Amino acid sequence: MKDSLYGLTLDRLAAWLEERGQKKSRASAVWEALYRRRVTSYEQMTEARPECVALLEDQYVIHTMTEHTRQESADGTVKYLFKLRDGNLIETVLMRHKFGLSVCVTTQVGCNIGCSFCASGLLAKSRDLSAGEIVEQIMNVQHDLDRAGQGERVTHIVVMGIGEPFDNYDNMADFIRIVKDPKGLAIGPRHITVSTSGLAGKIREFADSDLQVNLAVSLHAPNNELRTRIMKINRAIPIEKLMESIDYYLERTNRRLTIEYILLKDVNDRREHALELAELIGEKRRPLVNVNLIPYNPVDEHSQYQRSEQESIRAFYDALKKQGVSCSVRLEHGTDIDAACGQLRSKQIRASRDEAKAASV
């Protein structure tokens, strides 16, 4: 099966062409076609030399997925369900903000982190996505915007879809290098955020990398007992180890870091939890840490969890603020569709299985 052309960084494409007797400079013409003119076929790649295009077509494909389903929200959010060449389904989400258009991408087919409140982990990971498959999610959304003819473009990226990005680190890193390259989509590093459930070793590697994009850490609990109950990863990487890696990141990069905290009714949303979280963050970290409070999107399979009441969310926010902690409440998108990450995918797969079971009876 041919690899995706979108998976090649500009330097790697130039080296690949040179190895085959082409001038390295011809890579720029290919990128111009892919990311500036945004062609969808080799036939449209008219600015590149024909012999160069023939070499690429022999080894690489431009399309590795098709649109299977989409849901559009009244607020303009679009959730895409893409079907990969091996039949797997992944989700990608376009969100409209005052500051621009943001796309949330998926990095794995399924997830092995197994957070007890999350729809993404309902189906175990079957494989990682290639860098090209991650890039293609952005390009598919951008092509959709191009067809609408309003001159809109993707301005922000969040790597927060299905899967743990740091469990697919190399492909995730290549994806970032491709989309932020000035000769490609040229999306600014400060407009790209990667979220992790807390793989401490990879947080350190990320801090030492040349990626220079934003980091968000999914904490969701202020102590080990509670975090282990709702996030099994805490058994392997307890909060103390996670906070050490966060300290390393802050010292190494001097960049702001976001702590993500999903509020679950009567589980982690009490005032004492807020005070404990403020103490965990501590005075030293506060100038570079922002807590993003996230109202929970209920999932049928996780009926033990409910969304916190608005009064509880405000009280939690106020308690953090009074302790000098920078915090915000995430603006919700797509609440009238399958808003939770992985929810549409799991519903489609479950429906397909039910149909197959009914057909066999």
C-alpha positions in Angstrom: 0.0 0.0 0.0 1.5 3.4 -1.0 2.3 5.9 1.7 0.7 9.4 1.9 2.5 12.2 0.1 1.3 14.5 3.0 3.5 12.5 5.4 6.8 14.0 3.9 8.3 17.0 5.5 9.8 19.4 3.0 13.4 18.4 3.8 12.5 14.7 3.5 10.8 15.2 0.2 13.8 17.2 -1.2 16.1 14.3 -0.1 13.8 11.7 -1.7 13.8 13.6 -5.0 17.6 14.1 -5.0 18.1 10.3 -4.4 16.2 9.8 -7.7 18.1 12.2 -9.8 15.9 15.2 -9.3 16.9 18.7 -8.1 16.2 19.2 -4.4 14.6 22.6 -5.2 11.8 20.8 -7.1 10.3 19.8 -3.7 9.1 23.5 -3.2 7.0 23.3 -6.4 5.3 20.1 -5.1 4.6 21.8 -1.7 3.3 24.9 -3.5 0.8 22.7 -5.3 -0.2 20.7 -2.2 -0.5 23.4 0.4 -0.9 26.8 -1.4 -3.0 25.8 -4.4 -4.2 22.7 -2.5 -4.5 20.4 -5.5 -6.4 17.1 -5.0 -4.7 15.1 -7.8 -1.4 14.7 -9.5 -2.9 15.9 -12.8 -3.4 19.3 -11.2 0.2 19.5 -10.1 1.2 21.6 -13.1 3.9 23.7 -11.5 6.1 20.6 -10.8 8.2 18.9 -13.5 6.3 16.0 -15.2 9.1 13.5 -14.4 9.0 14.6 -10.8 5.3 14.1 -10.6 5.6 10.7 -12.3 8.1 9.5 -9.6 5.8 10.7 -6.8 2.7 9.1 -8.3 4.5 5.8 -8.5 5.3 5.8 -4.8 2.8 8.0 -3.0 -0.9 8.7 -2.9 -2.6 12.0 -2.1 -5.8 10.5 -0.7 -5.9 7.9 2.0 -9.4 8.5 3.4 -12.9 9.3 2.4 -15.7 11.1 4.2 -18.0 8.5 5.8 -20.4 10.7 7.8 -20.6 14.3 9.0 -22.6 16.1 11.6 -23.1 19.9 11.5 -24.1 21.9 14.6 -26.1 25.0 14.8 -23.0 26.9 16.1 -21.1 26.0 12.9 -19.1 23.1 14.4 -18.6 20.2 11.9 -17.7 16.7 13.0 -16.3 14.6 10.3 -16.1 10.8 10.4 -13.4 9.7 7.9 -13.0 6.1 6.6 -9.4 5.0 6.2 -8.2 2.6 3.5 -8.2 -0.3 5.9 -11.8 0.4 6.8 -11.1 2.0 10.2 -13.0 5.2 11.2 -11.6 8.3 12.7 -13.0 11.7 13.8 -11.9 15.2 13.0 -13.7 18.4 14.2 -13.9 21.9 12.8 -14.7 24.6 15.4 -15.5 28.2 14.7 -14.1 30.8 17.2 -13.9 34.6 17.2 -10.2 34.2 16.7 -10.4 31.9 13.7 -11.1 28.3 12.6 -9.7 25.5 14.7 -9.4 21.8 13.7 -9.1 19.0 16.3 -7.3 16.0 14.8 -7.0 12.3 15.7 -3.7 10.6 16.1 -4.7 6.9 16.7 -7.4 4.5 15.7 -8.8 3.9 19.2 -7.1 4.6 22.5 -5.4 2.5 25.1 -5.3 5.2 27.9 -8.7 4.1 29.1 -10.0 7.1 31.0 -13.2 6.0 32.6 -15.2 9.0 31.4 -14.1 9.1 27.8 -15.8 7.9 24.6 -12.5 7.7 22.7 -11.3 4.8 24.9 -14.5 2.7 24.4 -12.6 0.9 21.6 -9.0 -0.1 22.2 -6.2 1.2 19.9 -5.8 -0.9 16.8 -3.0 1.2 15.2 -1.3 4.6 15.1 -2.0 7.0 12.3 0.8 8.0 10.0 1.9 11.6 9.8 0.3 11.8 6.4 -3.0 10.6 7.7 -3.0 13.3 10.4 -2.0 16.0 7.9 -4.7 14.8 5.5 -7.4 15.5 8.2 -6.4 19.2 8.1 -6.3 19.2 4.3 -9.7 17.5 4.0 -11.3 20.2 6.2 -9.4 22.9 4.2 -10.6 21.5 0.9 -14.2 21.5 2.3 -13.7 25.2 3.2 -12.3 25.9 -0.3 -15.3 24.4 -1.9 -17.6 26.6 0.1 -15.9 29.6 -1.6 -15.9 31.9 1.4 -12.1 32.3 1.5 -11.8 30.7 4.9 -8.8 28.9 6.1 -7.8 26.7 9.1 -5.9 29.0 11.5 -5.5 26.9 14.6 -4.9 23.2 15.4 -5.6 21.1 18.5 -4.2 17.6 18.7 -6.9 16.4 21.1 -8.9 13.9 19.1 -9.0 10.1 19.5 -5.8 8.6 20.9 -2.9 9.7 23.0 -0.6 11.9 20.8 2.5 11.2 22.8 1.9 7.4 22.3 2.4 8.2 18.6 5.1 10.7 19.1 7.2 10.5 16.0 4.3 10.8 13.6 2.7 13.5 15.7 6.0 15.5 15.6 6.3 15.2 11.8 2.7 16.3 11.4 3.5 19.5 13.4 6.6 20.2 11.4 4.6 19.9 8.2 1.6 22.1 9.1 3.7 24.8 10.7 6.3 25.0 7.9 6.3 28.5 6.4 6.3 27.0 2.9 3.3 24.8 3.7 0.2 25.7 5.6 2.2 28.1 7.7 0.1 27.7 10.8 2.0 29.5 13.6 3.4 27.4 16.5 1.4 29.4 19.0 -1.8 28.4 17.2 -1.0 24.7 17.7 -1.7 22.8 20.9 -0.9 19.2 21.7 -2.8 17.5 24.6 -1.5 14.5 26.6 -2.9 12.4 29.4 0.4 12.7 31.1 3.2 10.5 29.6 6.0 12.0 31.7 8.9 10.8 29.6 7.4 12.2 26.4 6.6 15.5 28.1 10.4 15.8 28.7 11.2 14.9 25.1 8.6 17.4 23.9 10.3 20.1 26.0 13.6 19.3 24.4 12.3 19.3 20.8 12.3 22.0 18.2 8.5 21.9 17.9 7.8 25.0 20.0 4.0 24.5 20.1 1.6 24.7 23.1 1.2 21.8 25.5 -2.0 20.9 27.5 -2.0 18.2 30.2 -5.2 16.3 31.0 -5.1 16.1 34.8 -8.8 15.9 35.8 -8.1 15.2 39.5 -5.9 16.9 42.2 -4.8 13.8 44.0 -3.6 10.2 43.2 -6.6 8.4 44.8 -9.1 10.2 42.7 -7.1 10.4 39.5 -6.3 6.7 39.6 -10.0 6.0 40.0 -10.9 7.9 36.8 -7.7 7.7 34.8 -5.9 4.3 35.0 -2.7 5.9 33.6 -2.1 7.3 37.0 -1.2 3.9 38.3 1.9 3.9 36.1 2.6 7.6 36.2 1.3 9.1 39.5 0.8 12.8 39.9 4.2 13.4 41.6 6.0 12.0 38.5 3.7 14.0 36.2 4.3 17.2 38.0 8.1 16.7 37.9 7.9 16.4 34.1 5.7 19.6 34.0 8.4 21.4 36.0 11.0 20.3 33.5 8.9 21.5 30.7 8.3 24.9 32.3 11.9 25.4 33.2 13.2 24.2 29.8 10.7 26.2 27.6 9.4 29.1 29.7 6.1 28.6 27.8 2.7 28.7 29.3 1.1 25.3 29.9 -2.6 24.4 30.1 -4.0 21.9 32.7 -7.2 20.4 31.5 -9.8 19.5 34.1 -13.1 17.9 33.1 -15.7 18.6 35.8 -17.7 15.5 36.8 -20.7 16.0 39.0 -20.0 15.1 42.7 -16.8 13.4 41.7 -14.1 16.0 41.3 -16.0 19.3 41.2 -16.2 20.3 44.9 -14.6 23.4 46.5 -12.1 21.2 48.4 -11.0 19.7 45.0 -10.4 23.2 43.7 -8.3 24.2 46.8 -6.3 21.0 46.5 -5.7 21.7 42.8 -4.5 25.2 43.6 -2.1 23.8 46.2 -0.9 21.2 43.7 -0.1 23.9 41.2 1.7 25.9 43.8 3.0 29.5 43.7 6.1 28.7 41.6 4.2 27.2 38.7 1.3 29.7 38.7 2.7 32.3 36.4 3.0 29.8 33.6 0.0 27.6 34.2 -3.6 28.1 33.2 -6.4 25.7 34.2 -9.0 25.0 31.6 -12.2 23.8 33.2 -14.2 21.6 30.8 -18.0 20.9 31.2 -18.5 17.2 30.7 -20.3 15.9 27.6 -22.2 12.8 28.9 -21.5 9.5 27.2 -24.1 6.7 27.2 -21.6 4.0 28.1 -20.3 6.0 31.1 -23.6 6.8 32.7 -22.0 6.9 36.2 -20.7 10.4 35.2 -22.8 13.5 34.8 -22.2 17.1 33.9 -21.5 19.4 36.9 -24.1 22.0 37.7 -23.4 25.5 36.5 -23.3 26.6 40.2 -20.6 24.1 40.9 -18.6 25.1 37.9 -18.8 28.8 39.0 -17.8 27.9 42.5 -14.8 25.8 41.4 -13.7 28.7 39.1 -14.1 31.3 41.8 -12.2 29.1 44.3 -9.2 28.8 41.9 -9.3 32.5 41.1 -9.2 33.4 44.8 -6.1 31.3 45.2 -4.4 33.2 42.4 -4.7 30.5 39.8 -5.3 31.5 36.2 -8.3 29.6 34.9 -11.0 29.6 32.3 -14.1 27.6 31.4 -14.0 26.0 27.9 -16.5 27.4 25.5 -18.6 24.5 24.3 -19.0 23.5 20.7 -21.4 21.1 19.0 -23.5 20.4 22.0 -26.5 19.5 19.6 -24.4 16.8 17.9 -22.3 13.9 19.3 -20.0 16.4 21.1 -17.8 14.0 23.1 -14.6 13.0 21.4 -15.0 9.5 19.9 -18.8 9.5 20.4 -19.8 9.6 16.7 -17.2 6.9 15.8 -18.3 4.5 18.5 -22.0 5.0 17.6 -21.3 4.2 13.9 -19.3 1.2 14.7 -21.9 -0.1 17.2 -24.6 0.5 14.6 -22.6 -1.4 11.9 -22.2 -4.4 14.3 -25.9 -4.4 15.2 -26.8 -4.4 11.4 -24.4 -7.3 10.8 -25.7 -9.2 13.7 -29.3 -8.7 12.6 -28.4 -9.8 9.0 -26.9 -13.0 10.3 -30.0 -14.0 12.2 
